């Protein structure tokens, strides 16, 4: 039972920490363009290196 006095506040702090990291990343623009990097992988850039 005494372990719950430690584990419950630690788990609540961990959840709030994870939410803080997620919202900080969201505010900094981390998730703005989810499609662009995936399409950039498919582009053929070999023609630019030949010249």
C-alpha positions in Angstrom: 0.0 0.0 0.0 2.9 2.4 0.7 4.2 1.9 -2.8 1.0 3.6 -4.1 1.9 6.8 -2.3 5.0 6.9 -4.5 3.8 5.4 -7.7 0.5 7.4 -8.2 2.2 10.9 -8.0 5.1 9.6 -10.2 2.7 8.4 -12.8 0.7 11.6 -12.7 3.9 13.6 -13.1 5.0 11.4 -16.0 1.7 11.9 -17.8 1.9 15.7 -17.3 5.5 15.7 -18.5 4.6 13.7 -21.6 1.7 16.2 -22.4 4.0 19.1 -21.8 6.6 17.7 -24.3 3.8 17.0 -26.9 2.3 20.5 -26.7 5.7 22.1 -26.7 6.6 20.2 -29.9 3.2 21.1 -31.4 3.6 24.8 -30.6 7.1 24.8 -32.2 5.7 23.5 -35.5 7.0 20.0 -35.3 3.7 18.6 -36.8 3.0 21.3 -39.4 3.9 19.4 -42.6 3.4 15.7 -42.3 3.0 15.0 -46.1 6.0 16.9 -47.5 8.9 14.8 -46.1 7.2 11.6 -47.2 6.8 12.9 -50.8 10.4 14.3 -50.8 11.7 10.7 -50.3 10.0 9.6 -53.5 11.4 12.4 -55.7 14.3 11.4 -58.0 17.3 13.7 -57.2 19.8 11.9 -59.4 19.3 14.3 -62.3 20.5 17.2 -60.2 23.8 15.5 -59.4 24.7 14.7 -63.0 25.2 18.3 -64.1 
